[in-house]
């Protein structure tokens, strides 16, 4: 690591696991993190107990000061950040829009680790949207932040293929590791202000809307490739679903079947040792991991061992 990068006074702002991976990488590499911003503790679990974010947990493990403003609308929060006299602020999935006063406070401004090959997917859910759209690759962009939403100059990009078996969860974990590597690689040139900067082409941008639970409902009239992608793209959250005997059946994993059928979309057309095969608008999908009402998610093979009668040939899914 260059001396200039090691001497940077770094503020880190982030909230979920993706961000925690990047914070841990900074600390492991010996960077000087002077404070950590993260969202306020949220209720979680059945008891709705206030729970710290993954980033806060890492910060506390390393005895770092933690700041949790609700937003930066209060003068005192902006002044507190400015008083920390940071050289650079690294923002990773923080979940708050930063006002110009915050973006301009550190000497070198704020950079962002964004889980997309910008400008392809700007916004809240780039990992999921890339997979749901059928993109063949995605990646991570290190970006100089400006007042827009993921519109700043690009400093470094690293690509990552999307396979035909990836879930959003698997892609998330790969991109978190790639993001941490890219961040560490970019810091020396950011520190001495020699890093190349590339302006984004706004005409190539898509907006990665935040996921809604309602997007999980499976429309069996769609093609099998699209349905399989939806199921994988929404795993492990919010999880795709359909109805079985007027109850919710959640589908965690599926692939495309070789079987062809003229059956009504949503009809079970067979089972094998590992899967329930369901007709779609075109083609069919194999449901490989499902969750029955009141149960936990299980490999379909285990469900068929005990509840095969629920999925006899001709059973219709999606009938409310």
Buried (B, 14 or more C-beta within 10 A) or exposed (E): EEEBBBEBBBBBBBBBBBBBBBBBBBBEBEBBBBBBBBBEEEEEEEEEEEBBBBBBBBBEEEEBEBBBBEEBEEEEBBEBBBEBEBBBBBBBBBBBEBBEBBBEBBEBBBBBBBBBBBBBBBBBBBBBBBBBBEBEEBBBBBBBBBEEEBBBBBBBBBEBEBEEEBBBBBBBBBBBBBBBBBBBEBBBBBBEEEBEEEEBEEEEBBEBEEBEEEBBEBBBEBBBBBBBBBBBBBBEEBBBBBBBEEEBBBBBBBBBBEBEBEBEBBBBBBBEEEBBBBBBBBBBBBBBBBBBEEEEBBBBBEBBEEEEEBBEEEBBBBEE
